[in-house]
Every structure is written in structure tokens, then in C-alpha cells.
Amino acid sequence: MKNLKLSAIIIIMFNITLNINAQVTSDSVYIISKTDDMSGKTYTYMNKGMLIINETQTIGFKLSPYIKNDLSMPMITAKIIGIGSCHETDEIIILFTDGQKITTKSWNKFNCDGDAYFNMSSKDIELLRKNPISKIRIRNGRSFESYTGEPKDGEYFIKMIYQLDNKITHNQ
């Protein structure tokens, strides 16, 4: 009887360990909150962005949500490669699997660093919260070149906004 109880406890502990490890894998999307020891300032960001890139890795973009310390997401930032050399008033079109779209233009100043910042309205956030993404296109506002790609994880923003809504962060 004692061995049976011990075996049951070991099995339960093993299952708990598996569940904990399954929650944060290399494919997981999670929010990191980090406080700088020197300044005392807290930074909040995702562990990874959404990468949309061609097979030769020469054209594409990385989307990252900009997360404020109150866990709101007022905008998405993009780092763009191979879609024109300089950027201003770039356009992003996010197509969802149900056919709905978000279309907005970047607001940041002219730059040749591949940076674009897209504000998200409350309606946009609601679409991102509930709908898987089918495709995303970014069009350069100067050269009018564009790239359209499909995300590997169309539910990236659904998972991320769930964590924002439920105040789930990982401290580092």
C-alpha cells in the first residue's frame, strides 16, 4: 500500500512537471516584464514577434506589438527588409480567415532603417483578439513595393491579447 501511494505521488509530480513545461515551450508566445536594476524602469514586451519572410529570407517583415506597462497595446511595430530602401506612410493590410481586414498607414517619420509604426484602434484590437490571421501585406509608402505573406502562427495575436487581458506576464 505504501509503494502504491508513493507511485501515485511520483506520477502526479511527473504530470505537473510536464504540464508546466508544456505551457512555456520554444513555440510559446508570452509577455515578459523586466525591471532595470539601475533605473528602476519596467519594460514590457513579447518574447518574440510575428515573422513574415520569403524563402530566401531577403524580403519580409517582423511585427511586434508595442506593449505599455498597463498591458495595453496601442500599436504594432514593423521591422521591414527588402521592401524599398526608405519608409514613410507605409500601409499594412491584415486579412483574417473570415475575410475581415485591418488596413492602416504608418505614422512615424521618414526613415531608412526599415521601421514602421501602426496605431491600432479598439476595433482593430477586437479583430486581433478573436480572429486568426490568414495573410499580411506591407506596402512601402515611397516606392509602392509590397510583400504579402502567411504567418506560421495565425493565432499569434489571439494568444498575446489573451495574456494582456488576463495580466499574464513572466518576470525576468
N, C-alpha and C positions, 0 to 999 in steps of 0.2 A: 504494500500500500504506500509506503514511504517513497519507493522508487517511482511509482506511478505519479504521485504528486510532484516529485522532482522533475520527471519527464514532462509533465504538463506545464510546469513553470518555465522550463527551458524552451519549449515550443512557443509559448506565449511571448517570451522575451525575444525570440528569434523573429516572430511575426511583427512585433513592434519595431524592431530594428529594420526589417525590410520595408515597412510602411514609411518610416522616417526617411530612409534613403531614397525611396521611390518618389517622395514629394519634391525633392530638390535634386534633379539629375542635370547632366550637361545640356539637355534639351529644354529644361525648365526656364520659364520666364518669371523673374521675380524682381522686386523692388529692393534696392539697397539704400540704407540710411547710414551715413558716416559723418561723424563729428571730428573736425580738425582739432587735434590736441592743442595746437599753438593759438589759433584764433578763436576757438570755441564755436565756430560757424558749422552748421549742419548742412550737408549736401545730400540730396535725394535723387536717385537715378536708377535706371533699369540695368540689370546685369548684361543685357545685350539688346541690340536693335534688330530691326527687320531689314535683311539684306536682299536686294533685288538686283541681280547682276547676270550678264550674259555668260555663256560657257567659257569664253576665253578670259573672263574677268577683266575686260577692258572698258566696258560700258555698264553703267548702273548707278545705284544709289543705296545708301543706308539711311533708314528712317529711325529716328529716336524720339520718344515722347519727352517733352520738357516737363518735368515734374517739380512743382513747387513744394515747399516744406509742409504746407497744409494738405498735401496729397491731392491737389487738383492738377489737371493737365490742360493748360491754356493753349498749347501749340505743339506741333511736331516739327522737329528739325530734320533737315536732309543734308547729307554729305554726298555730293554728286561727282562722278568721274566720267569723262568721255562724252558728255552731252553738252557740247560747246565749251569754250575756254573761260568765259566770264559769265556772271549771273546777275540778273535783276528781274523782278516781276516774273519769275518762273511760275509755272502752273502745275498743280498736282491734281490728278483725277484718280479717285479711289472707287473702283467698281466692286460692288458686293455681289454675292452669289444670287441674291434675289432681284438683281437688276438696278437697285438704287445706287446713287452716286454721290460722292462729295467732290466738288470742284472748287478750288480756291487758288489765289495767287499769293506768292511770297511777298513779304513786306520789308525785308531787310535791304540795306543799301547795296549798291553795285559792289561786286567783289569778284576776284579771280581765284578764290580759294575753294570753290565748289560748295559754298554754304547757301542754304535757302531755309527760311523760317515761315511756317504756315500756321496762322491762327486757326483754332478750332472753335466753332460756335457750340452752344449747348445742343443744338440739333445734330451737329456733326458727331459730338461725343456720344449721343444716344445711338446713332447708327453704328459707330465703332463698338459700343458696348454690347450690341445684340446680334450683329451680322458678320458672318465670315467674309473675308475679302477674297475676291476672285482674281483681280488684276489691279495693278497700279501703273500709272503713266506720269512721268515728269517731262514737261516741255520747257526748254530753255526760252526765257523771255526776250533774249537778244538775238540768238541765232535761229530760233524756232526748231532746233533739233529736238528729238524726243526719244525716249526709250520706254517701252511697256514690258512689264514682266509679271510673272505669277509668284506670289510668296510661297516659301516652303511650308510655312505655318500660317494659314489664312485666319486662324483664331488668335493670333498674337495679341491684338488689341483687346479682344474679349477677355482673355486671361489677365492682361495687365490692368484693365479697368476694374475687373472683379477685385483684384488686390487693392487698388486705390479705394474702391467703395467700402471695403471691409478693413481698411487700415492695416493691411498685412505688409510688414517690412522685415528685412533681415538686417540687423545691425552689424557693422564692421568696425 
